[in-house]
Amino acid sequence: MMLNSIYVDNLIKTALLEDINYLDTTTDYLIDEEQENSAKFLAKSDGILCGIEVALRVFEILQPNGFETKIYKHDGDKLKKGDIIAEIHGKTRTILKGERTALNLIQHMSGVATATNKAVELVKGTNASIADTRKTLPGLRPIQKYAVTVGGGRNHRYNLSDAAMLKDNHIDAGGGIANAVAKLKKRLGHMTKIELEVRNLDELKQALAADVDVIMLDNMTPEMMKEAVKITDGKALLEASGNITDETLKEVAQTGVDIISMGALTHSVTAFDISLKITE
């Protein structure tokens, strides 16, 4: 996945306007307009870097001319505590005004990438891939889904337009599995896949009879998932979802499912600890 530069700039500008409003009371009254300094981004923990170019773009927007950067670590690189990620040089006001916005973005994105990479490592040796969900923070979906791919995961559908996905409420409101799938197939183009959420093995059999492309096993036990894999026998992709944690992840992967989707990768991830320190 690639980030759209227009989206990134708009996101940063929104964040800067939220943070600065009409002036930075401390910086604008304390620091001379022509003063310059250098600073460096430092990793304060071990993990996966994501968002360094987004973070640096904050300063470039604040100071379009004469702002210098040196990048030593790139998105996807493994960080060790104490690593210098990048160095910057420019007007001191620029560094101080952009610091928090830049750190908020790179810490969050690196947190998502690090959590994803941990999950990917836990399922190594199995058939399962790790995917995100639509449980993203409003306005941040592009950078969160990008961070998942940097961490080695895959993106589920980006939004409601990407695929037809029948969840429990769709099924209940649409007259049951067979009726809902048949109605969709009459209207969908040949390029659009159908995924269907099932709550038990009886619904799984109905989903197979309806010939859907992907079946989500919602909140099933590992024992039920193993049985679902046997019943499905490769006729559809199987996605496990619902309350899956790092502690249960490997057991779920070992059931033979194809995909494990985890909302926690984006909706409740811990920020990765990175600091920005003035060096001169």
Secondary structure by P-SEA (a helix, b strand, c coil): ccccaaaaaaaaaaaaaacccccaaaaaacccccccbbbbbbbccccccccaaaaaaaaaaaccccbbbbbccccccccccccccccccccaaaaaaaaaaaaaaaaaaaaaaaaaaaaaaaaccccbbbbbcccccccaaaaaaaaaaaacccccccccccbbbbcaaaaaaaccaaaaaaaaaacccccbbbbbbbccaaaaaaaaaacccbbbbccccaaaaaaaaaaacccbbbbbbccccccaaaaaaaccccbbbbcccccbbbbcbbbbbbcc
